[in-house]
């Protein structure tokens, strides 16, 4: 059984957030993952799982039907960064640049 990290967000609260807020929250997990990647494997994997969970909750949000490709692609490159950037040479710094801008939007 898959462990649910964001129980409150998975229920209703997440669906009340704008796409910008959802992606900014995902960006926080991306940033944390980048910071823990070389420090502590267990913490890093926990942060990565939480980030993936937020991506999955966002992908299920019917309001973003027209944005699914972009969100799914961001999830894909996040997975690449988790695995060391082997497929697309993705780094957490690259992802942080992308997600940083979502934090500035209303």
N, C-alpha and C positions, 0 to 999 in steps of 0.2 A: 504494500500500500504506500502510495506517495505521501510524503510528509508535507503538510500545508504550513508554510511559514507565515503568510499574511492572511490569517483567518478573517479579520475584520474587513480588509480590503477586498478579499475574494467575494464577500457577501454582497454588500451594496455600496459601500463607501467609494470603492474604486470607480464604479460606473458613474459616479457623480462628478468625477474630476474631468477636466478638459484633457484633450490629447496632449497639449503642452505640459500640463502638470503630471500626467501619467509618464510621459517620456523623461521629464525632469527627475521623477522618482526612480525610474530605471537607471538614469544617468548616475544617480547617487550610488547605486549598487555597482555599476560599472567602475566608478572611481574607487570604491572600496576594494573591488576585486583587483584592480591595478596596484593598489597599495599593499595588499596582502599576498600577491602572487609569489614573491620571492622570500617572504618572511615566515609564513606558517601555512603549510599545505591544508590542514584541516579547516582553519578559518577561511582560507581562500576558497575551498570547495563549497563551504556553507554559503558564503557570499555569492558565489557563482550560481548556486542553486536558487537562492532567493531572487537573483536577477532574472534567471530563466523563468521562474514562476511569475514574476511581474510581466515579462514579455507575453507569456501564455494567457494571463488574465486580460491583457490589452488586446491580444489577437481575437479573443472571444467577444469583445465589446462590439456589438452590432453597429454602433455609430461610426466606426472606422472602416466600414466595408470597403470604401474607395481607397483607403490607405493601407490595406492589408499587405500589399507587395512591399512597401517601404518598411513597415514594421517587421515583417518576416525576414527581410534582407538584413535589417539591423540585428535581429536575433541571430541570424546565420553568422554574421561577422563577429558578434560577441562570442559565439561558440568557437570560432576560429581563434580568437584571442585567448580563450580559456585553454585551448589545446596548443598554444604556443605560436600561433600565426603560421602554421605549416601550409595551409591551403592558399590564403590570400595575403599573407604577411601582415596581418592585422595586429596592431598593438593597442594596449589599453589607452595609451596617450592619444592615438588617432580617434578612438571611440569617445574619449572624454571631450575632444574638440567638437564632435558632432552633437553630443548630448548637452554640452554647456549652453548652447544657444536656446534650448528648450526651457531652461530655467529663467531666461529673461522675458519670455512671452507671458502674457496675462492668462 
